[in-house]
Structures are given as C-alpha cells and as structure tokens.
Amino acid sequence: MFTTASRGPARALRAFAVAALALAATGCASVPLFAGMAPREIDRTWRDPDPEPPLRTVVLVSVDGLAPWVMADTETPNLDALARNGTAAIRAETIVPSFTLPSHTSMISGVGPEIHHVDWNAWRPNRHINVPTVFTACRHARLRCGLVSGKRKFAHFAVEEVGVEFYQYGDEAEDVLDLALDYIEERQPHFVMIHLAEVDVTGHIRGWGSNAQRDQIRRIDEAFGDFLEDAREERGTELSVIVTADHGGEGRRHGSADERHVRIPWIAWGSGVPRGGRIPEVRTTDTAATILGLLGMPAPVDWAGRSHFPFYVDAETVDVGADGSGGGQ
C-alpha cells in the first residue's frame, strides 16, 4: 500500500506513463514506449521454398518525411536521374492525418484510414492491421515478398502477415539498403518494400528544410544510387522501382492537411515504365494498386487506389529496362 508520502511520486509516475503513451501514439516520442518489444527479424523462407520465378522484381522505396518543397533546393542527382528516365507524378499526395504508420498502411493497402482504422503511430503489440495489403496478395499468389525498414514499428506489417517472407529492421539507411540488396541477390523476390527513416527523424529534431535534413537527403540519395547500381547488376531489365514518401512536413512536425505535410514525391522507373512520362495526379493509395499491376495482378475492386500500370502518359512512351536504355519490358 502507498503511504501518504509516496502518493506524490506515484501520481508523477502515472502522469509520465500517460504522457509517454500519448507521445508514442502521435509518433512524437524519440523512443516510443513499446519500440524495444518489436521484433527485429522474421524469416518465413520455409513457407514456400520454391515460388514461381518473378517476371520482374518490384522495389518500393519509401523515404520517410521526404517533402518535395525541400527536395526542390537539395542536390539529389540519383533521384533526379530516376525521374528523367522514368515516370513521375506532377502532384502526389498522402492521406490525412499524414503520420507514418497510417500513411504506409494506405500506401500498401490501397485504402484510406476510414477503412484501415490504423490510428496509432508506434509499435503497439495489442493493435493489429486488419486489412489486406500487397503482402496479402503475395501470399495468395505464392510470390516471394519482403520488407526491410528503418523503424521498429514496421513489424506491424510483418508479424501477422505471412505474405511477408522476410522482414528485418536496420539501424541506418545504408544498413537497410544493404539488407534489401542481400535479400534480392540471395532469393530473387517478386516484391521488396524498403523504408528509410533518417529524413523524418532529422526533421523532428532539426526541422524540415534545415541544413541537417538536407544533408540526410543527400546522404540517402547517394546510398540509393549505390543500391540501384547493384540491384541493376543483379536483376538487369527485370527490375522496377517506385520511390515515394509517407508525408512531408514543416517546422518540426507533420500530420495535418497542410500542403507541405501532404505533398509527397512519386517516381516509377525500370521494367514496364515509360521514359520521361508524367502523371498529373497520384494518391498514396494508388501505390499498392500500381505495385500489383507491375506484378501482373489486378487490384481488389474495393480499393480506393487505382493502378497506373500500364502507364498511359502524354510523353515519350518508350519503355526502359533496368539499365536505363529504351526497349524494356
């Protein structure tokens, strides 16, 4: 039993716990309360050791917090080359509220938060993502699909979804990309989702558009260029890549319907993607449907997102292979 003298500290402890839960729910805590409980690795290779060989390997790269208004004045030669040699959205938007876990759920499920009901933004072992995703389609089609992320809460997409054959958390962007490349080289998967955290983390600490955040964008652009070169060597003309983000930001925050929060980049490149194409408008829910299109599958009829594959664009319509030349699949 608490003594009278102990009630003050006890109330303070309870208040701290409530505050920590609130911060974890919004994703504002630097170390969410349950983050250390999230698994770092899941390997289900045993599930289907010999799936059908992929027509192409589709790679989704989500750069957490990458805002177009910050990109505009930051040197990103590799991403710029990807847009020139592929197809980019003139305008792309994420959901509202523009938080990481809800947005990525829409990105790979093709539905909005009013359907998927993911309203938390940290690892919560008692919460579950209950809508089908790209990984669910992978499971039904017996495809080999994986996820490598820079935040522990992404285990939510893998723990109960056996369509994720391989999941791993990486401490740094370079580690995440190396783990994804190892997976591509060793298993030749059909689909890999890659999440890179540093731009968002730096935005919360130093601000969106700060020199520190721009340094992280340049760093990720360089690391992505190295990854792409190695992935092209491995998969050749059988590689398709989509680069996007879950949200932007301003100041040290995001989550609202503010233009700087909801605008995101969206670039597709490689096998099946026209060179120099432009799509007028893309929603983040379109990403899941477009991935399924590249994998040769239709999107579920109840998804809000629509596939942009095949890419009908008013531009030079020469498909490019993974080597950047014309005449890809």
N, C-alpha and C positions, 0 to 999 in steps of 0.2 A: 504494500500500500504506500502511496506517496505521502510524505509528510508535508506540512504546510510550507516548509522551506523549499521543498522540491518542486512545488507546483509551478513556480515561475519558469525554471529551466524546462520543465515538461511542456508547458504551453509554447515556449520558444521553439522547442524541438518539433512540436506538431506544426507550428506555423512554418518552419523551414521545410518540412516534408510537403506541406500543401503547396508552398511556393515552388519547390523543385518539380512537383508534378505538373504544375501549370506551365512552367518553363519548358519542360520536356514535351508537353502537348503541343506547344507552338513551335518547337524546334529552336527556341532561342537559347536554351542552355548549352554551354560549351561542351558539357559532358552529360547527356541525358541520363536520367536516373537509372534506367534498366539497360543501358547500352552494353555494359560488360557481360550481360547474360545472353546476348545474341550470339548464335553460332558463327564461327569464322569460316567454316568449310563444310560443304555437303557434297558427297560423291555418290552418284547412283549409276555408275557405269554398268553395274550388274543388271540393271533393269532391262536393257536391250542392247547386248554387246555388238549386234550386227545389224544396224538400221540400214535403210536404203541409202545409197550414196547420194550426196547433195548435187542438184543441178547447179546451185551456186551457194556460197556461204554469205549470209546476210549479217552484217555487223551494225548494230545500233550503238552509237556513242553519244551519251548524254553528258554534257559539260554543265554541271550544277551551277546555276546562277549566272550563266553567260548572257549578258544583256547586249542586244545589237547596238544600243547607243554607246556602250563602252567599247565594243569591238570596232566601231567606225573609226576611232582615232588610235587604234592599237595595231602594231605590226603582227599580222598573222599570215605569213606567206603560204603556209601549207593549207590552211582553211580557205584562203583566197583562191589557190590553185584548184582545190576541190570544187568550189563554186563555179569557176570558169569552165572546168572540164566536165561538169555535171549539170544538175538541175537544182535550182534554189527557189525558195518561196520569196516573193516580193514582200509579203507580210505573213508572219506566222504568230499565233497566239496560244497561250496556255489557258488553263482553267482559272476560275476564281472560286475559292481562295488559292492564290498562287504559292502554295507551300510544296516542299519537296516530295513527301510520300503521297499525298493526294494527287499531285500532278503526274508523278511517274505511274501511278495506278491508272490514270486516264490514258497516259501515253502507251501503255501495253495492254489495256483492256478495251479501248475504243469507246468507253462510256464516261459520262461526267460524274461528278461527286454526288449528284442527286440519285444516281443509280448504284455506284460502288460503295457509297457511305464510308469512305476512308476519311475520317475527320481528325485523325491523330497524326503526329509527325515525329515519332520516335519509336524505338523498339518497345513494343508492348506485348509481352508473352500471352496476355489474356485477350488480345484482339486479333481478328482474322480478316484476311481479304477473301471475300466470298463470291467474287465474280470471275468468270472465265477470262483468261488472258491469252496472249500469244503463246505462252508456255503450255497452256491447256491444249491449244491446237496442236502444238508439237507432240504432246503425249498421245493424242488421238491418231495422229498421222505417223507415229513411230519415227519422229525426227530427233536428231541429236541436238540439244539446245542447252546453252549455259549462260551464266550470269557472273560477272566479276564487278565488285563495287568498292567505292572508297568510303562508304558509310555503313556502319553495322546494321542499321535499321532495314537495309535492303534484304536482309534474311527473311523478312516477311514475304517476299515474293518466291522464296525457295523452300521454306520449311515444310509446308503442306502441299506444295505443287510439285508432284513427281515429274511433271514435264520439264523441270529444271534438272538436267542430268548432272550438272556440275555447278557449284556455287563456291566462290571464295571472296573473302574480304582482303583488300590490300591497303597498306598504311599510307602509301604515296601514289601519285598518279603514275609514275614510272613503274611502280610495282604492279599496279592494276593492269596496265597495258602489257607488261611482260607476262603476267599470269594468263591474260587473254590470248596472247600470242602463243604461249606454250600449249594452251588448250586447242587452238586452231591447228598447230603443227602436229600435235600428237593424235587428235581424234577427228580432224576434218569435219567439224559440226555444220549443221544447216544454219543455225542462228546463234549469235552471241550478243548479249547486251552488256555494255561497258558503261560504268558510271564513274565520273571523275569529280572529286569533291572540292578541290582547293580554291577555285574561283569563288564559290559560295562562302566557304569558311573565311577567306580573307575579306570578302565584302562585309561580313558581320563584324569583323574585328577592326578593319581599317577603312571601310566604306566602299560603295560601288563607284567605280571610276577613279579610285585612288591609284597612286603610282604603284603601291604594293599589289593591288589587284591586277593592274595591267601587267606587272611582272609575272604574275601567275598565269595569265592568259598567254603571254609569250612563251612561257615555260611549257605549258600544255600543248601549244601549237607545235613546238619543236619535238616534244616527246611523241605526239600523234604522228608527225611526219616520219619519224623513225619507225614507229609501229606500222604505218601504212606501207612503207617500203618493204619491210619484212613480210607482211601479210600478202602483198602482191607477189612477192617471190614464191611464197608457199602456194597460193590459190590461183595465181595468174588471172585469166579472164573469167574465172568463176567467183569473183568477189564483188559484192555490192555493199555500199556503206551509206548509212544515214547518220548525219551529225546534227544534233539539236540540243535543246536545254529544257529544263523544267520550269524556269522562271527567270526574270531579270531582277532588278532591284534598284534602289536609290537610297542615299544616306547609308544606314547600316541595316536596312530592313527590306522585306518584301512580303507579299501575301495579299495585297489589295488589288483592286481593279485598275490602279494607276497604269498608264501607258508604259511607263518604264518597268513596271513589275510584270506585266502580262506579255509583252513583246519578246519573242524568242527567235533565234536563228533556226533555219531548217534547210539542210543541204543533202541531196542524194547524189550518189556518184557510183560509177562502175558498171557491172554487167546489168543490162536492161535499162540503163538510164541515159537519156539523150544528152549530148554535149551542148552546153550553153543554153539550156532550157530555163524557162521561168514560169512558176506557177503563181497566179495572182494572190491566192489566199490558202493557207494551211492551218488547220486546228491541230492541237496536240493529239486529239483523239484520232486524227487521220493516220498517225504514225503506225499504230497497230495494224490497221487495215492494209496499209501500204506494204508493211513487212510480210503479211500473209500473202499479198499479191505477188511479191518477189519470190516467195517460197512455193508459189503455184497453188495457193488455196484461196477460196472466197472468204470474205469477212462474214461473220454472222449477221443475219438480217436485222437483228435488234441493236446492232452497234450504231452509235451516233456518228462515229468516224467513217470516212469513205476512203477507199484506196485511190491513190494517184498512179497506180501501176495498172495497165501500161500508161506511160507518161504522155499525155496529149498537151503539148505546149506549142505556143507560137514562137518557134525558134528553130535553129539548126537541129534537125531531127536525125542525127547520125548517132546510133548507139555507140558507146565506148566500152572497151574492155577494161580490165583492171590495170592494164599498162598505160591507160590514158589515150590510146590510139583509137581511131574510128573502126567501126565494124564489129563491135562487141555483140554479145547475145542480146 
